[in-house]
Amino acid sequence: MLTIQSVKQDILDNSNKIVDFCQQWRVHELALCDYDYKNDSELGDDRVKFVITFVSDSPWTLLHLVDMEEQLQAIFGYGVSLVEKAGIEQSRNELTKKEILDSLQIIYAGSIVTLSNGYARCG
């Protein structure tokens, strides 16, 4: 059964792989978006949502984002959706934008993988 808590544990268990992924793709910040998962209920067939920010001169395209999603799916073993934070920040729906941004749990910044329930320094 996949729950938001089991996803958080998977993040901690795969912290070295996450750091490698983030360094490979020049990620400035990677966050878990639990906007849709207010309780620790089963996620069902939903994809786990991550929000990503790249260093300013990263040349990635939409096709690269697809490759990144596939790489994260291989790390975690379940479906992943990857959204750029800038796209959320440019939304015209101020209420939804605020709720989504407030729900983000940063899991990578620099060389640290972290969550509110624990952290692992990597790299």
Backbone as a printed PyTorch tensor [residue, N CA C, xyz], in Angstrom:
tensor([[[  0.8430,  -1.1810,   0.0000],
         [  0.0000,   0.0000,   0.0000],
         [  0.8890,   1.2460,   0.0000]],

        [[  0.7070,   2.0980,  -0.9810],
         [  1.4860,   3.3210,  -1.1130],
         [  0.7560,   4.4600,  -0.4250]],

        [[  1.4020,   5.0450,   0.5830],
         [  0.8670,   6.1970,   1.2930],
         [  1.9110,   7.3070,   1.2460]],

        [[  1.5140,   8.5040,   1.6230],
         [  2.4670,   9.6130,   1.6310],
         [  3.6010,   9.3250,   2.6180]],

        [[  3.2920,   8.6410,   3.7210],
         [  4.3460,   8.2960,   4.6830],
         [  5.3200,   7.2840,   4.0980]],

        [[  4.8150,   6.3190,   3.3210],
         [  5.7260,   5.3490,   2.7100],
         [  6.5750,   6.0230,   1.6310]],

        [[  6.0090,   7.0160,   0.9490],
         [  6.7930,   7.7790,  -0.0270],
         [  7.9170,   8.5240,   0.6830]],

        [[  7.6050,   9.1430,   1.8090],
         [  8.6340,   9.8660,   2.5710],
         [  9.7420,   8.9180,   3.0190]],

        [[  9.3740,   7.7130,   3.4250],
         [ 10.3900,   6.7370,   3.8210],
         [ 11.2300,   6.3230,   2.6180]],

        [[ 10.6000,   6.1490,   1.4650],
         [ 11.3360,   5.8120,   0.2450],
         [ 12.3260,   6.9160,  -0.1150]],

        [[ 11.9370,   8.1520,   0.1110],
         [ 12.8410,   9.2790,  -0.1570],
         [ 14.0800,   9.1670,   0.7260]],

        [[ 13.8710,   8.9230,   2.0060],
         [ 15.0150,   8.7950,   2.9170],
         [ 15.8640,   7.5730,   2.5710]],

        [[ 15.2160,   6.4620,   2.2170],
         [ 15.9480,   5.2380,   1.8880],
         [ 16.7630,   5.3780,   0.6060]],

        [[ 16.3570,   6.2670,  -0.2730],
         [ 17.0330,   6.4570,  -1.5660],
         [ 17.7550,   7.7940,  -1.6520]],

        [[ 18.1540,   8.3320,  -0.5230],
         [ 18.7190,   9.6800,  -0.5030],
         [ 19.9680,   9.8100,  -1.3800]],

        [[ 20.8260,   8.8140,  -1.4000],
         [ 22.0290,   8.9150,  -2.2500],
         [ 21.6640,   8.9550,  -3.7260]],

        [[ 20.6820,   8.1640,  -4.1240],
         [ 20.2370,   8.1670,  -5.5180],
         [ 19.5860,   9.5000,  -5.8730]],

        [[ 18.8770,  10.0870,  -4.9240],
         [ 18.2450,  11.3860,  -5.1670],
         [ 19.3090,  12.4550,  -5.3580]],

        [[ 20.3350,  12.4310,  -4.5290],
         [ 21.4290,  13.3970,  -4.6830],
         [ 22.0950,  13.2230,  -6.0440]],

        [[ 22.3600,  11.9670,  -6.4410],
         [ 22.9660,  11.7230,  -7.7540],
         [ 22.0750,  12.2590,  -8.8750]],

        [[ 20.7810,  11.9860,  -8.7810],
         [ 19.8240,  12.4850,  -9.7690],
         [ 19.8810,  14.0120,  -9.8320]],

        [[ 19.8270,  14.6600,  -8.6900],
         [ 19.8020,  16.1290,  -8.6390],
         [ 21.0950,  16.7340,  -9.1680]],

        [[ 22.2160,  16.1050,  -8.8790],
         [ 23.4830,  16.6140,  -9.4000],
         [ 23.5880,  16.4040, -10.9040]],

        [[ 23.1230,  15.2530, -11.3850],
         [ 23.1500,  14.9630, -12.8120],
         [ 22.3300,  15.9770, -13.6040]],

        [[ 21.1550,  16.3410, -13.0750],
         [ 20.2280,  17.2080, -13.7930],
         [ 20.3250,  18.6750, -13.3600]],

        [[ 21.3280,  19.0220, -12.5730],
         [ 21.5610,  20.4040, -12.1480],
         [ 20.3340,  20.9910, -11.4500]],

        [[ 19.8390,  20.2230, -10.4850],
         [ 18.6580,  20.6160,  -9.7260],
         [ 19.0750,  21.5220,  -8.5790]],

        [[ 18.3760,  22.6260,  -8.4500],
         [ 18.5970,  23.5180,  -7.3120],
         [ 17.7710,  23.0540,  -6.1150]],

        [[ 16.5240,  22.6460,  -6.4000],
         [ 15.6290,  22.2240,  -5.3240],
         [ 14.6370,  21.1970,  -5.8710]],

        [[ 14.3890,  20.1580,  -5.0680],
         [ 13.3860,  19.1550,  -5.3880],
         [ 12.4680,  19.0380,  -4.1820]],

        [[ 11.1650,  19.0780,  -4.4280],
         [ 10.2040,  19.0540,  -3.3260],
         [  9.1080,  18.0380,  -3.6010]],

        [[  8.6490,  17.4090,  -2.5360],
         [  7.4870,  16.5420,  -2.5900],
         [  6.2550,  17.4220,  -2.4620]],

        [[  5.3050,  17.2360,  -3.3440],
         [  4.0630,  18.0010,  -3.2910],
         [  2.9880,  17.1150,  -2.7000]],

        [[  2.5710,  17.4190,  -1.4750],
         [  1.5060,  16.6000,  -0.8780],
         [  0.1930,  17.3730,  -0.7910]],

        [[ -0.0090,  18.2800,  -1.7400],
         [ -1.2360,  19.0730,  -1.8300],
         [ -2.4690,  18.1780,  -1.9180]],

        [[ -2.3830,  17.1090,  -2.6780],
         [ -3.5170,  16.2030,  -2.8730],
         [ -3.6520,  15.1630,  -1.7720]],

        [[ -2.7010,  15.0940,  -0.8740],
         [ -2.6530,  14.0110,   0.1090],
         [ -2.6900,  14.5700,   1.5170]],

        [[ -3.8170,  15.1130,   1.9110],
         [ -3.9230,  15.7600,   3.2180],
         [ -3.8340,  14.7570,   4.3680]],

        [[ -4.2840,  13.5520,   4.1540],
         [ -4.2160,  12.5120,   5.1790],
         [ -3.2450,  11.4480,   4.7080]],

        [[ -2.9320,  10.5080,   5.5740],
         [ -2.0330,   9.4350,   5.1780],
         [ -2.8370,   8.2880,   4.5660]],

        [[ -3.7460,   8.6420,   3.6700],
         [ -4.5600,   7.6240,   3.0210],
         [ -3.7710,   6.9960,   1.8760]],

        [[ -4.2740,   5.8720,   1.4200],
         [ -3.6350,   5.1640,   0.3190],
         [ -3.6730,   6.0310,  -0.9300]],

        [[ -2.5590,   6.0650,  -1.6630],
         [ -2.4780,   6.9040,  -2.8580],
         [ -3.1350,   6.2530,  -4.0660]],

        [[ -3.3770,   4.9510,  -3.9930],
         [ -4.0130,   4.2630,  -5.1150],
         [ -3.1340,   4.3020,  -6.3480]],

        [[ -3.7310,   4.6090,  -7.4840],
         [ -2.9970,   4.6320,  -8.7480],
         [ -2.4110,   6.0030,  -9.0630]],

        [[ -2.5660,   6.9410,  -8.1480],
         [ -2.0280,   8.2840,  -8.3820],
         [ -0.5190,   8.2530,  -8.5130]],

        [[ -0.0240,   9.1980,  -9.2500],
         [  1.4180,   9.3790,  -9.3740],
         [  1.8720,  10.2920,  -8.2460]],

        [[  3.0370,  10.0270,  -7.7230],
         [  3.6130,  10.8810,  -6.6940],
         [  4.1260,  12.1410,  -7.3850]],

        [[  3.7790,  13.2860,  -6.8230],
         [  4.0940,  14.5570,  -7.4650],
         [  5.3180,  15.2170,  -6.8220]],

        [[  6.2620,  15.5920,  -7.6820],
         [  7.4430,  16.3180,  -7.2480],
         [  7.4920,  17.6390,  -7.9920]],

        [[  8.0000,  18.6580,  -7.3090],
         [  8.1700,  19.9810,  -7.9070],
         [  9.6650,  20.2460,  -7.9390]],

        [[ 10.1390,  20.7150,  -9.0940],
         [ 11.5810,  20.8360,  -9.3150],
         [ 11.9500,  22.2600,  -9.7140]],

        [[ 13.1190,  22.7020,  -9.2620],
         [ 13.6980,  23.9820,  -9.6590],
         [ 15.1320,  23.6970, -10.0890]],

        [[ 15.5110,  24.2180, -11.2290],
         [ 16.8580,  23.9890, -11.7560],
         [ 17.7430,  25.2000, -11.5020]],

        [[ 19.0570,  24.9890, -11.5570],
         [ 19.9590,  26.1360, -11.5170],
         [ 19.6460,  26.9810, -12.7480]],

        [[ 19.9410,  28.2440, -12.6860],
         [ 19.4150,  29.2120, -13.6510],
         [ 19.8020,  28.9500, -15.0970]],

        [[ 20.9270,  28.3550, -15.3640],
         [ 21.3450,  28.1920, -16.7590],
         [ 21.1680,  26.7620, -17.2780]],

        [[ 20.3070,  25.9890, -16.6630],
         [ 20.0630,  24.6180, -17.1180],
         [ 19.2860,  24.6420, -18.4350]],

        [[ 19.7270,  23.8330, -19.4110],
         [ 19.1350,  23.8990, -20.7540],
         [ 18.0100,  22.8980, -21.0070]],

        [[ 17.3130,  22.4360, -19.9860],
         [ 16.3850,  21.3270, -20.1500],
         [ 15.0910,  21.7220, -20.8500]],

        [[ 14.5650,  20.7700, -21.6140],
         [ 13.3130,  20.9420, -22.3420],
         [ 12.2650,  19.9970, -21.7450]],

        [[ 11.0660,  20.0390, -22.2980],
         [  9.9950,  19.1530, -21.8670],
         [ 10.3900,  17.6860, -22.0400]],

        [[ 11.1080,  17.3740, -23.0940],
         [ 11.5590,  15.9970, -23.3140],
         [ 12.5290,  15.5500, -22.2200]],

        [[ 13.3470,  16.4710, -21.7570],
         [ 14.2400,  16.1420, -20.6430],
         [ 13.4400,  15.8370, -19.3760]],

        [[ 12.3530,  16.5960, -19.1540],
         [ 11.5080,  16.3360, -17.9840],
         [ 10.9200,  14.9330, -18.0220]],

        [[ 10.5720,  14.4600, -19.2080],
         [ 10.0710,  13.0910, -19.3500],
         [ 11.1620,  12.0970, -18.9530]],

        [[ 12.3870,  12.3330, -19.4000],
         [ 13.5080,  11.4680, -19.0150],
         [ 13.7210,  11.4890, -17.5020]],

        [[ 13.5850,  12.6590, -16.9060],
         [ 13.7520,  12.7870, -15.4530],
         [ 12.6660,  12.0120, -14.7110]],

        [[ 11.4270,  12.1220, -15.1880],
         [ 10.3350,  11.3690, -14.5670],
         [ 10.6180,   9.8760, -14.6140]],

        [[ 11.0780,   9.3990, -15.7580],
         [ 11.3760,   7.9720, -15.9040],
         [ 12.5020,   7.5450, -14.9610]],

        [[ 13.4770,   8.3980, -14.7960],
         [ 14.5840,   8.0840, -13.8940],
         [ 14.0970,   8.0270, -12.4420]],

        [[ 13.2440,   8.9590, -12.0490],
         [ 12.6930,   8.9340, -10.6920],
         [ 11.7860,   7.7210, -10.4910]],

        [[ 11.0340,   7.3460, -11.5090],
         [ 10.1910,   6.1540, -11.4210],
         [ 11.0450,   4.9140, -11.2060]],

        [[ 12.2020,   4.8570, -11.8560],
         [ 13.1130,   3.7200, -11.6730],
         [ 13.6720,   3.6990, -10.2510]],

        [[ 13.9280,   4.8650,  -9.6840],
         [ 14.4420,   4.9400,  -8.3100],
         [ 13.3870,   4.4650,  -7.3240]],

        [[ 12.1510,   4.9380,  -7.4930],
         [ 11.1130,   4.6670,  -6.5020],
         [ 10.2650,   3.4370,  -6.7940]],

        [[ 10.1390,   3.0680,  -8.0570],
         [  9.3510,   1.8950,  -8.3950],
         [  7.8630,   2.1630,  -8.5260]],

        [[  7.4710,   3.4240,  -8.6600],
         [  6.0660,   3.7780,  -8.8890],
         [  6.0040,   5.0680,  -9.6940]],

        [[  4.8010,   5.3990, -10.1580],
         [  4.6060,   6.5480, -11.0200],
         [  4.9810,   7.8640, -10.3670]],

        [[  5.5590,   8.7430, -11.1710],
         [  6.0170,  10.0460, -10.6940],
         [  5.5840,  11.1140, -11.6910]],

        [[  5.1180,  12.2430, -11.1940],
         [  4.8800,  13.4290, -12.0110],
         [  5.8520,  14.5020, -11.5540]],

        [[  6.4410,  15.1750, -12.5010],
         [  7.4360,  16.1980, -12.2110],
         [  6.9640,  17.5100, -12.8260]],

        [[  6.8810,  18.5590, -12.0020],
         [  6.4070,  19.8680, -12.4420],
         [  7.4400,  20.9130, -12.0450]],

        [[  7.6940,  21.8500, -12.9430],
         [  8.6160,  22.9280, -12.6100],
         [  7.9200,  23.9410, -11.7020]],

        [[  8.6230,  24.3560, -10.6640],
         [  8.0690,  25.3050,  -9.6960],
         [  7.6890,  26.6240, -10.3660]],

        [[  8.4710,  27.0350, -11.3390],
         [  8.1820,  28.3000, -12.0310],
         [  6.7990,  28.2630, -12.6760]],

        [[  6.3920,  27.1050, -13.1780],
         [  5.0650,  26.9810, -13.7730],
         [  3.9590,  27.1910, -12.7550]],

        [[  4.1610,  26.6910, -11.5550],
         [  3.1850,  26.8870, -10.4830],
         [  3.1590,  28.3520, -10.0650]],

        [[  4.3330,  28.9390,  -9.9350],
         [  4.4280,  30.3340,  -9.4970],
         [  3.7900,  31.3050, -10.4980]],

        [[  3.6970,  30.9100, -11.7490],
         [  3.1120,  31.7730, -12.7760],
         [  1.6090,  31.5690, -12.9330]],

        [[  1.0360,  30.6610, -12.1550],
         [ -0.3930,  30.3910, -12.2370],
         [ -1.1980,  31.6410, -11.8960]],

        [[ -2.3340,  31.8130, -12.5660],
         [ -3.2130,  32.9430, -12.2870],
         [ -4.1600,  32.6520, -11.1260]],

        [[ -4.2960,  31.3910, -10.7660],
         [ -5.1830,  31.0070,  -9.6700],
         [ -4.4100,  31.1560,  -8.3560]],

        [[ -4.5430,  32.3150,  -7.7330],
         [ -3.7540,  32.6410,  -6.5440],
         [ -4.0130,  31.6910,  -5.3720]],

        [[ -5.2530,  31.2800,  -5.1810],
         [ -5.5820,  30.4030,  -4.0560],
         [ -4.9460,  29.0370,  -4.2210]],

        [[ -5.1320,  28.4280,  -5.3740],
         [ -4.5390,  27.1120,  -5.6110],
         [ -3.0210,  27.1940,  -5.5970]],

        [[ -2.4700,  28.2320,  -6.2050],
         [ -1.0220,  28.4080,  -6.2230],
         [ -0.4720,  28.4600,  -4.7990]],

        [[ -1.1140,  29.2420,  -3.9390],
         [ -0.6530,  29.3490,  -2.5520],
         [ -0.7600,  28.0050,  -1.8350]],

        [[ -1.8750,  27.3010,  -2.0270],
         [ -2.0540,  26.0030,  -1.3630],
         [ -1.0020,  24.9990,  -1.8100]],

        [[ -0.7260,  24.9700,  -3.1010],
         [  0.2840,  24.0340,  -3.6150],
         [  1.6580,  24.4000,  -3.0830]],

        [[  2.0390,  25.6610,  -3.1910],
         [  3.3680,  26.0750,  -2.7280],
         [  3.5290,  25.8550,  -1.2220]],

        [[  2.4560,  26.0790,  -0.4620],
         [  2.5240,  25.8500,   0.9870],
         [  2.6410,  24.3710,   1.3390]],

        [[  2.2010,  23.4930,   0.4280],
         [  2.2370,  22.0550,   0.7110],
         [  3.5880,  21.4200,   0.3990]],

        [[  4.4700,  22.1480,  -0.2700],
         [  5.7350,  21.5580,  -0.6980],
         [  6.6250,  21.2190,   0.4930]],

        [[  7.2010,  20.0370,   0.4290],
         [  8.1830,  19.6090,   1.4210],
         [  9.5030,  19.4230,   0.6860]],

        [[ 10.4310,  20.3260,   0.9220],
         [ 11.7140,  20.2790,   0.2230],
         [ 12.4480,  19.0100,   0.6340]],

        [[ 12.8790,  18.2640,  -0.3760],
         [ 13.6260,  17.0400,  -0.0850],
         [ 15.0700,  17.1100,  -0.5630]],

        [[ 15.3770,  18.0790,  -1.3940],
         [ 16.7570,  18.2610,  -1.8410],
         [ 17.0360,  19.7420,  -1.9790]],

        [[ 18.1270,  20.1540,  -1.3820],
         [ 18.6350,  21.5120,  -1.5390],
         [ 20.1400,  21.4290,  -1.3600]],

        [[ 20.8770,  21.6540,  -2.4010],
         [ 22.3230,  21.4980,  -2.3030],
         [ 22.7060,  20.0350,  -2.2830]],

        [[ 23.2340,  19.5630,  -1.1730],
         [ 23.6230,  18.1500,  -1.0770],
         [ 22.9420,  17.4570,   0.0920]],

        [[ 21.7780,  17.9510,   0.4690],
         [ 21.0740,  17.3710,   1.6090],
         [ 19.7010,  16.8960,   1.1600]],

        [[ 19.3900,  15.6700,   1.5410],
         [ 18.0370,  15.1540,   1.3490],
         [ 17.3830,  15.2150,   2.7080]],

        [[ 16.2370,  15.8880,   2.7950],
         [ 15.6210,  16.1240,   4.0960],
         [ 14.1060,  16.0330,   4.0190]],

        [[ 13.4980,  15.6800,   5.1220],
         [ 12.0500,  15.7160,   5.3000],
         [ 11.7850,  16.0770,   6.7480]],

        [[ 10.5620,  16.4540,   7.0380],
         [ 10.2380,  16.8640,   8.4000],
         [ 10.4300,  15.7280,   9.4090]],

        [[ 10.3830,  14.4710,   8.9680],
         [ 10.5050,  13.3570,   9.8980],
         [ 11.9250,  12.7810,   9.9420]],

        [[ 12.8910,  13.4580,   9.3510],
         [ 14.2610,  12.9720,   9.4080],
         [ 15.0490,  13.4820,   8.2120]],

        [[ 16.3670,  13.3130,   8.2570],
         [ 17.1710,  13.7560,   7.1240],
         [ 18.3920,  12.8730,   6.9890]],

        [[ 18.9760,  12.9210,   5.8250],
         [ 20.2170,  12.2090,   5.5600],
         [ 21.1030,  13.1480,   4.7610]],

        [[ 22.2870,  13.4130,   5.2570],
         [ 23.2440,  14.2500,   4.5190],
         [ 23.9630,  13.3570,   3.5390]],

        [[ 24.0210,  13.8030,   2.3060],
         [ 24.6290,  13.0020,   1.2510],
         [ 25.5810,  13.8760,   0.4540]],

        [[ 26.3990,  13.2180,  -0.3470],
         [ 27.2560,  13.9200,  -1.2920],
         [ 28.4750,  14.5180,  -0.6730]]])
